[in-house]
Each structure stands twice: as structure tokens, then as C-alpha cells.
Amino acid sequence: MRLILAALAATALMAQEAAPTPVPAADEPAVTGSVDFGYQGRTGVGGSFDSYRSVVNLGSGPRLFGVDLTIQNQNPARRWFDRIDIRANDWGGDPYNTARVDATRRGWYNFNFDYRNIAYFNALPSYADPTIGRGLFLDQRSFDTHRRMANMELELLPGKWIVPYLAYSRDSGFGNGITDFVSDANEYPVANHLRDKTDNFRGGVRLELKRFHVTLEQGGTTFKDDQQAFTSDQNPGNLTTSLLGQQLDLTNLVQSYGIRGSSIYSKVLVSASPFSWLDVTGQFLYSRPQTSVNFSQANTGQFVDLSTLLFFNSQLDLLSAEAKQPHTTASIGFELRPIRRLRVIESLMTDRLHNASSALLTDQILQPPAATQISSFMGPLVWNYNQEQVDVIFDVSKHLTARGGYRYVWGDAQTQGGFLTEAATESGVLSRQVGLAGLTYRAGQRLSLNVDFEGASGDRAYFRTSLQNYRKARLRGRYQATNSLVVSAVFSILDNQNPAPTVNYDFRSQDASLSVLWTPQSSKRITFSGEYSRSTLRSNILYFVPQTLDTAQSFYRDNAHVGSALMDIVLPGLAGRQPGRLSVGGSFFTSSGSRPTRYYQPLAKLSWPMHKGVSWISEWRYYGFGEAFYTYESFRTHIISTGLRLSR
């Protein structure tokens, strides 16, 4: 930290000594760019409106479709900035809005500000809803939330050998939804209120010399997450039959938890080129987060404790917990070029997390009165992950490059035992060896081919669905048939198995795609781009049935076709005006298998000059969505937008 403060002081002194003498001028800042605004309309949504909001969620009303402006200062006497770029998209009610501002003054500073606003709505009836078989369409896992993210960074003296910087970012969310209140033998969908916020402060300095670069950064975060679940209505839950002659229900619930967290972290990045044949890089990151949790729950109704078969109608729970999680990540690597055609790239990475946590739970049955249960928990988590990789790249000829390598991944983990194992602690070990290979072929500028392959053999993995014994390949090709026609193709495949008797996991996915770009006569009148892909996915795995703890087989299949195309046509100008532009095309998705789905989105766009610097812009889109097994989630609608583009 002292080094950072000393560098900031030295930088300020250099800036004061190098301050230029202003030269007066009468020119005003020049503004160039465009502004698109107008109105967006939506026809009535046919089918499920909740599904439409979960997938598309576009509405009607005035819109600021886009802003793209550049302001250049041409007055040397008032040189607070040289250039400001302003970008914004989709303001006025759409679910995803963005804004960005970049300001620079050469040799003095670079400043950027980025903002994003996301409205997330998810209320698909088939999502985590066991009531569907009874004809009820209340989604037990639904969200109607907003997420706002802002980031700003100020860089001083860009291009100098000492570059200080300061940055701040905020990520916050709020909204409502429906969640599950789980009690023994029954579950109850209840209203849920969500709110969270994370602030990140960081600052540092970059030392940029000819053969040596260092970044020193110090930062800190604060975090809070509050959630409240509540109801005051008679709620029968998911269990429609009585249990031992008693009908379970929920009449009142007030449940809340608050999480508070903070962390400080330090980061060091180093890169150096001590010789023309050697590059070295390194990174070190240390953080020390700590978290506290407070939880309270008061519920009334008719409930049961299955361990004692005690029926009760009033309960109070209180919990407090805390955790400390020191986390260290480090990596080092180098690229060695012993001869002209040969490169050797070596890297080593380690990631270590040690979590010490404790919790105290007080569970009290109020009616009928019962003995209060006080439970304490210790939840240690130790996670160590390491990876070493070496790659050798050799230029066989000016047309052919061969690659080969080896990756070794190992680690260990330990945590508190789970409910199913009934063990005090559980531990796991990770060990995997991976072979790497590849070829790149270039025949001038017309043809290029690239092949990558990974093959791994592992006998231990942390998770049931982790990569263990797998083979992964990717083939990419590009062919320029003529000066105006380019064809590209990609094929990829992943095959993974975990043969452990309790897992028996078999996973395979493959994807093949073909794309075409046609620009006749250097795209003076027409251009066409299109892409089609065919993908398949297969997954088989054993799982535990929660109600009986027996094992069963899970099968999932998906066979999909995805396509998109867009033709851009330049229309002839009228009365000496600039030509207009028409774009037509769209995209589609169809799949068969475990969850057959179809989705269509054709579109048409028109831009027509009306006057110098003024154009009329319009767009039409159709959205059609359907599922064979969940027909009640289908929807269809038209979106039409029209407005003006002002440009200079």
C-alpha cells in the first residue's frame, strides 16, 4: 500500500511539472453521431402471457432505441477533455437497458462509466411446480426482479510509465417472487421479497516499462442480502390428502434472513520479457471475506414432526451464523522460444480456499408447548485445486502448425457430512490427466483449417457430473470461394463418462454448424449472411429419489436445429436523396427429445432518408414459442417499432 501511495505522489508531481500552457481558440466542440427514437407497439399476446414475459418481455410505449454520439473538443483553451463517447440502447421500458460514457484527455486521463439495467421475470408454469398435475398453474419458483450494475474507472496519465487508477462498481437487485416454505411432509408456496447489494472499491498503479509490467491493486467489497417470505392466507400446500388423520396447512408465516459480508483483497500482476526468446507472467490474489447470517421464522398452522410424529400448530426458529474464508489464488507461466519455429508454453496455477464457519439454531414448538431444541453446527470447508499445463507449438512449414501438450489437474476437498451419508465429514480427491493436440493449416488467404483435441483419464472427481473420462474435439474451417463468398464450418463433440457404480454417468453432446457470408460487388447493393447448426445431447445418470432414497435412472435427450439468416438490400434513392436500406430475415429453433420446443422470430427492418440528417426507421418482429408437452406455455405476438434517426 505504501508503494501505491508513493507512486501516486510521484505521478501528481510529474503531472504538475508537465502541465501545458493553454492556447485560446474560438472553436466549439464538434458533435457527431446519431440518435434513434420513436414508438414501439405490441399486439395482443396469444397464449401464455407469463411465458411471453419470461422469454421476451417487450412492451409498448415511447422508446429511445439508441444513442451513439462523439464529442470532440476543438478549443485548446478549455481542454478538460479531448473526446467523449456516449452510447445507450433500449431505454423506455424494455427489459435490458445499457449506457456507457468514455472520456479522455491525451496524456492526462481515461475515464469510463458503464451502466446496465436488467428486468428479470420468470414465471413458467412448468418450472418447479408439482401442482401442475392437479391443474393449478401457480409457479412455486417465480421471480419478478430488477438487476442494476454500474462500473466506473479513472486512469491517470495513460501512456506514461506510472499509471495510477481508481475504480468503483455496484451490483444491486430487488423484486418479488414466490418461493417454497418447506415443513415436514408438506411444502407451501408463499410470497417472497428480495433485495441485495454489493459494492466493490479498488485502486492501484500500473508500472509499464519497456520489458517489465507490474500491476499492484488493493480493493475491498461490502455485501448484503435480505429476503423475506410471508403469508397470512389459508395455504393447504402441495399435500392434498390427510396425514395420519390430520390435514396439514399453513395459516401465517413471517420468515426473514439477513446476510452481511465484507472482504479486502490484494492483487499483483507481473509480466516481463527479459530476453527476446522468453516471456514470463505471474499473478497473485489474496482475499479475506467474512460473512454473518441472522435468520428468524415464526409460523402457525397444522404441522408435523416426522421424527417424533408430533403434531403442532405454532413454531419459532432463530439462527445466527458466521464464516471466515481466506482465499489465495496464484499462477505463473512462461513462453520459451529456443528456435525460430518452436514455442514452449508452461503454466502452473493453484487455488486454495479454507472456510471456517459456525451456526447456532434455536427451534421452539410453542403450541403445544415442547422442549426447546438448541443445535450448533461447525461447517469447515477446505478446497485445494491445482493445474499444471505445458504446450509445444511447432511450425512445420509456412502452411502447417502442429500443437501438443499435457495438463495435470489435482486437488482435495473436505466439508461437513451430508444428510444422506450421516458422516461427520466428507472428503474428495481430484486427479485428472489430459492430453492435448492440434493442427492448423493455412493455404494462403483462401483456406484455413484448425483441429483441437483433448483426451482425459481421471479416477477421482469432486462432483457427479464433473468431467472425468472425456474426449473433446473441435474442427473449424474457413473457405473463401470467391472475392464475395465466404463459407465457414464448425464441428465439436464432447463425450464424458463416470463409471462409478453409484453414478454411472454417460454424457455426449455434438454440434455442427455452417455459415455463409455473401457480399457481391463489395456489398454495394446486397449482402447475405446465414447460419445453420444441428446439435444433439444425451445424458444418463443415476440419482437418489428424495422421498425414498432409492436410486433411479435419469434420461435426457435433445436434438435441435437452429438457423438464422439476414439479407440487407440497398434501395435506390429517389429525387437525388441518399438510398434507403431494407433488411429481411430471422431465426428459428426447433428441438425434439425430452422437451420438444419450437421458436420462430422473423423480422424486417427499413431505414429511409427523409431529409439531410433525418431518416425514418421501422422494424417488425414476430415471436412464436411452443412446447409439445406443455402446450399451456405457448405464446405468439408481433412487435412493431417506428421512429426517426437524427444524425450528423
Buried (B, 14 or more C-beta within 10 A) or exposed (E): EEEBEEBBEEBEEEBEEEEEEEEEEEEEEEEEBBBBBBEBEBEEBEBBEBBBBBBBBBBBEEBBBBBBBBBEBEBBEEBEBBBBBBBBBBBBBBBBBBBBBBBBBEEBBBBBBBBBBBBBBBBBBBBEBEBBEEEBBEBBBBBBBBBBBBBBBBBBBBEBBBBBBBBBBBBBBBBEBBBBBEBEBBBBBBBBBBBBBBBBBBBBBBBBEEEBBBBBBBBBBEBBBBBBBBBEEEBBBBBEEEBEEEEBBBBBBBBBBBBBBBBBBBBBBBBBBEEEEEBBBBBBBBBBBBBEBBBBBBBBBBBBBEEEEEBBBBBBBBBBBBBEBBBBBBBBBBBBBEEEEEBBBBBBBBBBBBBBBBBEBBBBBBEEEBEEEEEEEEEBBBBBBBBBBBBBBBBEEEEBBBBBBEBBBBBBBBBBEEEEEEEEEEEBBBBBBBBBBBBBBBEEEEBBBBBBBBBBEBEBBEEBEBBBBBBBBBBBBBBBEEEBBBBBBBBBBBBBBBEBEEBBBBBBBBBBBBBBBBBBEEBEBBBBBBBBBBBBBBBBBBEEEEEEEEEEEEEEBBBBBBBBBBBBBBBEEEEEEEBBBBBBBBBBBBBBBBBBBBBBBBBBBBBBBEEEEEBBBBBBBBBBBBBEEBEEBBBBBBBBBBBBBEBE
